[in-house]
Amino acid sequence: MEEEIIVPRELEMEDVLVDPVSVEVVVGNKKRTFWVRPPTDMEQDMARVLSRRRSRELRTLLEDDSTEEHDLLVRGAMEEMTLEEKRLIWLTFNLYQKTYELSRLSLENREEFYVAPPEGKQDGIIPPTNKDMDEYEDAKQDAERDRLGNLQQSQNSVFAELKREAQDMSGDDLDNAIQPILIEQRLAEEANNQYGLQVLVRCTFNDKDCTNRSYETPEQALRLLNTKRGKSAMERLLAAHSALMMDADQLKN
């Protein structure tokens, strides 16, 4: 069943910060020109909600080892991996988690490397000299280098420990360990893909004034992939939308 796109109100061009741009693609044997614009805040919110909904639906399927989706995207993927590839997935995921935590703790405890500013003389009546300030700045830089050096040592130790742990894991242990990691990766990919597709549907038009929508549903847009050169055309449209959203975000900031 095709999903209906609901637009709360008719969009005015004043709502769009960046002017629409044309995207020329080849579909089949014909050239075609699309016009794309960045999404409004409301459209982005709607796209996020629907992409998260699709991701949640996929989670139910991937976590059920009796489904075709689990066989294809999880079990099938693991069967094609070497033992070293599985170790790398486990190591990369856990190293990211550990190094993030170490970095957070290092920032929280940076008072250990605090350098007090010079107070001057006579209870601050006479301000610090330039030499005092230079020495203070040097001391601050030295303290920050010490903090980062300690952090790097901690991260190196964690990496070595995780690497040893990965080497000691059996094939079955690795499969059990990386399965939830693979599921989360697939869900993140699905959410990102669905978000891009939702934006494409809402913000791709046949005319410069952006009044004649090219696609009404995601399913309709995906039919483009079944045409000759359709994959290339879809990639160009998604890339154009991504660039426009970056431009719009920069203008907002």
C-alpha positions, 0 to 999 in steps of 0.5 A, spaced: 500 500 500 502 506 497 503 511 503 500 518 502 504 524 503 500 529 507 502 537 506 499 541 512 498 547 508 500 550 501 507 552 501 509 559 499 516 560 496 517 565 502 518 559 506 524 557 503 531 560 504 535 557 498 532 558 491 530 552 487 535 549 483 535 545 476 537 538 476 538 534 469 538 527 469 537 522 464 532 517 465 531 511 460 534 514 453 531 521 455 533 527 458 529 530 464 529 536 468 527 536 475 527 542 480 529 541 487 528 546 493 530 545 501 525 542 505 521 547 510 522 545 518 515 542 518 517 537 512 524 535 515 520 533 522 515 529 518 521 526 514 524 524 520 518 521 523 516 517 517 524 515 517 524 513 524 517 509 523 520 505 518 526 504 522 522 501 527 518 496 523 525 494 520 528 492 527 522 488 528 523 484 522 531 484 523 531 481 531 526 476 529 531 470 526 525 467 522 524 472 517 527 473 510 530 480 512 534 477 518 536 472 513 538 477 508 541 483 512 544 479 518 545 472 517 547 472 510 551 478 511 555 474 517 556 468 513 559 472 507 564 475 512 571 473 514 573 472 522 578 478 521 572 482 518 567 480 524 573 482 529 574 489 526 566 490 526 566 488 534 573 492 535 571 498 531 564 499 535 567 498 542 573 502 541 568 508 539 564 507 545 570 506 550 574 512 547 568 517 547 567 515 554 574 516 556 574 523 552 568 525 556 571 523 563 577 527 561 573 533 559 570 533 566 576 532 570 580 537 566 580 541 573 586 537 575 590 540 569 587 547 571 592 553 571 590 559 575 591 566 572 596 571 575 593 575 580 598 581 579 601 585 585 598 588 591 592 584 591 591 585 584 591 593 584 597 592 580 595 588 574 600 582 571 605 584 567 606 581 560 611 576 562 606 574 567 601 573 562 606 569 557 608 565 562 601 563 564 599 562 557 605 557 556 603 554 562 596 553 560 598 550 553 603 545 557 597 543 561 592 542 556 598 538 552 599 533 558 591 532 559 591 530 551 597 526 552 594 522 558 588 521 554 592 518 548 595 513 553 588 511 556 586 510 549 592 506 546 591 502 552 584 501 551 585 499 544 590 494 546 586 491 551 580 490 546 584 488 540 587 482 545 579 481 547 577 480 539 583 475 538 581 471 543 573 470 541 571 464 538 567 464 531 560 463 535 562 468 540 563 473 535 557 472 531 553 473 537 557 479 539 556 483 532 549 481 531 546 487 535 551 491 532 549 489 525 542 490 526 543 497 529 548 499 523 542 496 518 537 501 522 541 507 521 542 506 514 534 505 513 533 511 517 538 515 513 535 512 506 528 513 508 529 520 510 533 522 504 527 519 500 522 523 504 525 529 502 526 527 495 518 526 495 516 532 498 521 537 495 522 535 487 518 538 482 517 538 475 517 546 474 521 552 477 515 555 481 515 548 485 508 547 484 507 540 480 510 535 484 514 530 481 512 524 486 507 523 490 509 517 494 516 514 496 514 508 492 512 512 486 519 515 486 523 508 487 520 506 481 525 510 478 530 505 480 527 500 475 528 504 469 534 505 465 540 509 468 535 510 474 540 509 479 544 514 477 538 519 476 536 517 483 543 519 486 544 525 483 537 528 486 539 525 493 545 529 492 542 535 490 537 535 496 543 534 500 547 540 498 541 544 498 539 542 505 547 544 507 546 551 504 539 552 508 542 550 514 548 555 513 543 560 512 539 559 518 546 559 522 
